[in-house]
Amino acid sequence: MSALPTRHDEEWRYAPAEVLAGLKALPDAQKIAVAAGETHPLYKCVSTGAANKVDIQRYQIDIAEGGRCEAFFLLTGGGYKRLDIDVTLAEGAHFELGAVGIGRGEEVTEIVTRLRHIAPGATSNQVMRGVAMDKSTITMIGRIDVAKDAQKTDASLGAKGLLLDRTATINAKPELEIYADDVKCAHGCAIGQLDEMALFYAQQRGLPMAEARNLLMQAFVAEAYGEIADSKWRDHMIGYAEAALRGTF
């Protein structure tokens, strides 16, 4: 078990004080080693199922030369949910992440990643999406470290959130720490409400307001799963997310 975190730890600064106070131990990280030249898919839906339940999912992923890990997550329902991913990329490795958090009621959802580019030519792409309703809170924190020897790194991180109620909260904090000089790295975040013009356009085409809102939200979260090569799994993940938006998952 790892040492207990506090709000002094940057990656835990938004976690509820009562959750941190109640932690007796952090679960061990699930270790995934991707062999050279291999591809490892990872699909996971996380739902605590109870308002007072705490679910912390931790992953430590090491990707060897030319390996590839494709990880896609949906976090929804219940109490406090945290996805914590730490990835190390060797030369020519790739990491793909699509993670969606959907919160309602007083749920708290956290998506936290740290990518370590330690060798040349590795690539990564992270897409995070959050939809917060009622009094829920969604936090998206992503850090990309590029070591001095990791030339030709190509890394991107995008975190976007939709606030559907004034009482909801979304925190987004992308971060880059780069020590190499021949790299292509980008990060960004955006938090807002549903596009009023798009809603108006949809209604002008005969769609009721509720249906128009659902379509826009579905398109928003589907962006996180656009890189799933397996069409069956892509449809599954998008379907689960749509059900979560409707409150039926």
BAKOL-761692 format. One record per residue (C-alpha): x, y, z. Coordinates in nm, 3 decimals. Example, Ala and Ser with C-alpha at 12.3 -4.5 7.8 and 13.67 -1.06 7.14 Angstrom:
X->1.230; Y->-0.450; Z->0.780
X->1.367; Y->-0.106; Z->0.714
END
This chain:
X->0.000; Y->0.000; Z->0.000
X->0.117; Y->0.356; Z->-0.074
X->0.148; Y->0.646; Z->0.168
X->-0.173; Y->0.835; Z->0.227
X->-0.222; Y->1.155; Z->0.025
X->-0.320; Y->1.498; Z->0.154
X->-0.444; Y->1.815; Z->-0.011
X->-0.086; Y->1.939; Z->-0.007
X->-0.023; Y->1.690; Z->-0.287
X->-0.094; Y->1.867; Z->-0.614
X->-0.270; Y->1.568; Z->-0.767
X->-0.507; Y->1.545; Z->-0.468
X->-0.575; Y->1.913; Z->-0.409
X->-0.939; Y->1.892; Z->-0.524
X->-1.026; Y->1.568; Z->-0.345
X->-1.295; Y->1.600; Z->-0.073
X->-1.146; Y->1.641; Z->0.273
X->-1.381; Y->1.378; Z->0.415
X->-1.264; Y->1.122; Z->0.160
X->-0.899; Y->1.184; Z->0.240
X->-0.970; Y->1.170; Z->0.612
X->-1.146; Y->0.837; Z->0.573
X->-0.871; Y->0.667; Z->0.371
X->-0.689; Y->0.395; Z->0.560
X->-0.470; Y->0.299; Z->0.265
X->-0.442; Y->0.352; Z->-0.108
X->-0.497; Y->0.046; Z->-0.323
X->-0.192; Y->-0.088; Z->-0.501
X->-0.163; Y->0.017; Z->-0.861
X->-0.248; Y->-0.244; Z->-1.122
X->0.073; Y->-0.294; Z->-1.317
X->0.057; Y->-0.339; Z->-1.692
X->0.370; Y->-0.411; Z->-1.895
X->0.329; Y->-0.375; Z->-2.271
X->0.599; Y->-0.572; Z->-2.454
X->0.798; Y->-0.429; Z->-2.741
X->0.591; Y->-0.402; Z->-3.057
X->0.270; Y->-0.524; Z->-2.892
X->-0.067; Y->-0.349; Z->-2.848
X->-0.258; Y->-0.365; Z->-2.520
X->-0.625; Y->-0.249; Z->-2.521
X->-0.791; Y->-0.147; Z->-2.196
X->-1.164; Y->-0.068; Z->-2.168
X->-1.323; Y->0.002; Z->-1.830
X->-1.645; Y->0.145; Z->-1.687
X->-1.618; Y->0.264; Z->-1.326
X->-1.932; Y->0.314; Z->-1.117
X->-1.933; Y->0.295; Z->-0.738
X->-2.307; Y->0.230; Z->-0.729
X->-2.352; Y->0.388; Z->-0.385
X->-2.351; Y->0.750; Z->-0.274
X->-2.112; Y->0.687; Z->0.016
X->-1.873; Y->0.450; Z->-0.159
X->-1.513; Y->0.534; Z->-0.251
X->-1.356; Y->0.371; Z->-0.559
X->-0.995; Y->0.450; Z->-0.647
X->-0.856; Y->0.281; Z->-0.958
X->-0.479; Y->0.306; Z->-1.003
X->-0.272; Y->0.190; Z->-1.299
X->0.101; Y->0.182; Z->-1.359
X->0.170; Y->0.122; Z->-1.727
X->0.513; Y->0.061; Z->-1.878
X->0.526; Y->0.054; Z->-2.257
X->0.838; Y->-0.098; Z->-2.415
X->0.995; Y->0.007; Z->-2.746
X->0.737; Y->0.034; Z->-3.023
X->0.460; Y->-0.086; Z->-2.794
X->0.114; Y->0.065; Z->-2.780
X->-0.146; Y->0.096; Z->-2.504
X->-0.501; Y->0.212; Z->-2.582
X->-0.698; Y->0.291; Z->-2.266
X->-1.061; Y->0.405; Z->-2.263
X->-1.262; Y->0.473; Z->-1.948
X->-1.608; Y->0.585; Z->-1.837
X->-1.660; Y->0.705; Z->-1.479
X->-2.015; Y->0.761; Z->-1.359
X->-2.258; Y->0.698; Z->-1.075
X->-2.221; Y->0.659; Z->-0.700
X->-1.999; Y->0.857; Z->-0.464
X->-1.627; Y->0.928; Z->-0.507
X->-1.449; Y->0.782; Z->-0.810
X->-1.085; Y->0.836; Z->-0.901
X->-0.891; Y->0.713; Z->-1.204
X->-0.515; Y->0.746; Z->-1.150
X->-0.282; Y->0.649; Z->-1.438
X->0.098; Y->0.666; Z->-1.445
X->0.256; Y->0.580; Z->-1.781
X->0.621; Y->0.542; Z->-1.883
X->0.698; Y->0.533; Z->-2.257
X->1.012; Y->0.383; Z->-2.409
X->1.147; Y->0.469; Z->-2.755
X->0.880; Y->0.474; Z->-3.025
X->0.601; Y->0.376; Z->-2.783
X->0.248; Y->0.519; Z->-2.795
X->-0.019; Y->0.579; Z->-2.533
X->-0.378; Y->0.662; Z->-2.625
X->-0.630; Y->0.770; Z->-2.362
X->-1.000; Y->0.849; Z->-2.386
X->-1.162; Y->0.916; Z->-2.049
X->-1.512; Y->1.046; Z->-1.973
X->-1.653; Y->1.150; Z->-1.636
X->-2.028; Y->1.206; Z->-1.598
X->-2.151; Y->1.336; Z->-1.264
X->-2.492; Y->1.407; Z->-1.113
X->-2.625; Y->1.460; Z->-0.763
X->-2.326; Y->1.519; Z->-0.533
X->-2.091; Y->1.273; Z->-0.702
X->-1.719; Y->1.348; Z->-0.718
X->-1.516; Y->1.219; Z->-1.012
X->-1.141; Y->1.259; Z->-1.065
X->-0.930; Y->1.170; Z->-1.368
X->-0.557; Y->1.206; Z->-1.303
X->-0.276; Y->1.108; Z->-1.541
X->0.100; Y->1.140; Z->-1.553
X->0.291; Y->1.049; Z->-1.867
X->0.668; Y->1.008; Z->-1.861
X->0.835; Y->1.033; Z->-2.201
X->1.184; Y->0.905; Z->-2.125
X->1.315; Y->0.806; Z->-2.470
X->1.309; Y->0.942; Z->-2.827
X->1.021; Y->0.914; Z->-3.070
X->0.741; Y->0.824; Z->-2.831
X->0.391; Y->0.963; Z->-2.885
X->0.083; Y->1.011; Z->-2.670
X->-0.267; Y->1.148; Z->-2.706
X->-0.505; Y->1.210; Z->-2.418
X->-0.868; Y->1.315; Z->-2.455
X->-1.060; Y->1.389; Z->-2.134
X->-1.425; Y->1.491; Z->-2.122
X->-1.641; Y->1.579; Z->-1.822
X->-2.014; Y->1.648; Z->-1.791
X->-2.125; Y->1.781; Z->-1.452
X->-2.489; Y->1.814; Z->-1.342
X->-2.665; Y->1.913; Z->-1.018
X->-2.400; Y->1.956; Z->-0.743
X->-2.147; Y->1.713; Z->-0.882
X->-1.774; Y->1.782; Z->-0.915
X->-1.542; Y->1.660; Z->-1.189
X->-1.164; Y->1.707; Z->-1.183
X->-0.930; Y->1.641; Z->-1.475
X->-0.557; Y->1.667; Z->-1.407
X->-0.296; Y->1.563; Z->-1.662
X->0.082; Y->1.600; Z->-1.655
X->0.329; Y->1.522; Z->-1.931
X->0.699; Y->1.495; Z->-1.846
X->0.949; Y->1.494; Z->-2.134
X->1.302; Y->1.395; Z->-2.035
X->1.615; Y->1.550; Z->-2.185
X->1.683; Y->1.245; Z->-2.402
X->1.324; Y->1.216; Z->-2.526
X->1.376; Y->1.404; Z->-2.852
X->1.110; Y->1.382; Z->-3.124
X->0.837; Y->1.339; Z->-2.862
X->0.486; Y->1.412; Z->-2.990
X->0.238; Y->1.449; Z->-2.703
X->-0.105; Y->1.609; Z->-2.670
X->-0.357; Y->1.647; Z->-2.390
X->-0.702; Y->1.801; Z->-2.418
X->-0.946; Y->1.835; Z->-2.128
X->-1.294; Y->1.979; Z->-2.185
X->-1.590; Y->2.008; Z->-1.951
X->-1.962; Y->2.080; Z->-1.980
X->-2.138; Y->2.248; Z->-1.686
X->-2.510; Y->2.176; Z->-1.708
X->-2.603; Y->2.343; Z->-1.378
X->-2.469; Y->2.649; Z->-1.196
X->-2.421; Y->2.441; Z->-0.882
X->-2.187; Y->2.192; Z->-1.054
X->-1.807; Y->2.224; Z->-1.057
X->-1.538; Y->2.124; Z->-1.305
X->-1.164; Y->2.156; Z->-1.239
X->-0.915; Y->2.112; Z->-1.524
X->-0.537; Y->2.135; Z->-1.493
X->-0.316; Y->2.021; Z->-1.783
X->0.059; Y->2.057; Z->-1.729
X->0.378; Y->2.014; Z->-1.931
X->0.735; Y->1.978; Z->-1.806
X->0.977; Y->1.960; Z->-2.099
X->1.355; Y->1.919; Z->-2.090
X->1.408; Y->1.822; Z->-2.456
X->1.427; Y->2.084; Z->-2.732
X->1.306; Y->1.892; Z->-3.038
X->0.951; Y->1.802; Z->-2.943
X->0.591; Y->1.865; Z->-3.040
X->0.375; Y->1.900; Z->-2.730
X->0.034; Y->2.060; Z->-2.682
X->-0.213; Y->2.086; Z->-2.399
X->-0.532; Y->2.275; Z->-2.339
X->-0.857; Y->2.289; Z->-2.147
X->-1.198; Y->2.446; Z->-2.191
X->-1.500; Y->2.455; Z->-1.963
X->-1.838; Y->2.589; Z->-2.063
X->-2.204; Y->2.525; Z->-2.126
X->-2.393; Y->2.375; Z->-2.417
X->-2.372; Y->2.580; Z->-2.734
X->-2.687; Y->2.792; Z->-2.743
X->-2.661; Y->2.845; Z->-3.118
X->-2.636; Y->2.472; Z->-3.179
X->-2.940; Y->2.415; Z->-2.957
X->-3.133; Y->2.682; Z->-3.146
X->-3.032; Y->2.531; Z->-3.480
X->-3.146; Y->2.183; Z->-3.370
X->-3.480; Y->2.317; Z->-3.247
X->-3.531; Y->2.497; Z->-3.576
X->-3.499; Y->2.158; Z->-3.739
X->-3.785; Y->2.025; Z->-3.528
X->-3.599; Y->1.862; Z->-3.238
X->-3.745; Y->1.913; Z->-2.888
X->-3.511; Y->2.089; Z->-2.643
X->-3.443; Y->1.775; Z->-2.436
X->-3.352; Y->1.572; Z->-2.742
X->-3.132; Y->1.849; Z->-2.880
X->-2.944; Y->1.873; Z->-2.548
X->-2.891; Y->1.496; Z->-2.541
X->-2.756; Y->1.490; Z->-2.895
X->-2.504; Y->1.765; Z->-2.821
X->-2.391; Y->1.593; Z->-2.501
X->-2.357; Y->1.258; Z->-2.679
X->-2.142; Y->1.415; Z->-2.950
X->-1.929; Y->1.581; Z->-2.682
X->-1.846; Y->1.263; Z->-2.491
X->-1.810; Y->1.053; Z->-2.807
X->-1.499; Y->1.259; Z->-2.892
X->-1.312; Y->1.068; Z->-2.619
X->-1.377; Y->0.735; Z->-2.790
X->-1.307; Y->0.833; Z->-3.148
X->-0.970; Y->0.654; Z->-3.155
X->-1.107; Y->0.311; Z->-3.058
X->-1.016; Y->0.100; Z->-3.359
X->-1.253; Y->-0.186; Z->-3.272
X->-1.594; Y->-0.063; Z->-3.389
X->-1.775; Y->-0.302; Z->-3.155
X->-1.598; Y->-0.165; Z->-2.848
X->-1.636; Y->0.192; Z->-2.974
X->-2.012; Y->0.145; Z->-2.998
X->-2.017; Y->-0.017; Z->-2.653
X->-1.832; Y->0.269; Z->-2.484
X->-2.038; Y->0.537; Z->-2.656
X->-2.357; Y->0.348; Z->-2.568
X->-2.259; Y->0.324; Z->-2.201
X->-2.179; Y->0.696; Z->-2.196
X->-2.512; Y->0.783; Z->-2.355
X->-2.691; Y->0.572; Z->-2.095
X->-2.499; Y->0.750; Z->-1.819
X->-2.607; Y->1.087; Z->-1.958
X->-2.968; Y->0.970; Z->-1.941
X->-2.913; Y->0.840; Z->-1.588
X->-2.990; Y->0.481; Z->-1.682
X->-2.639; Y->0.336; Z->-1.632
END
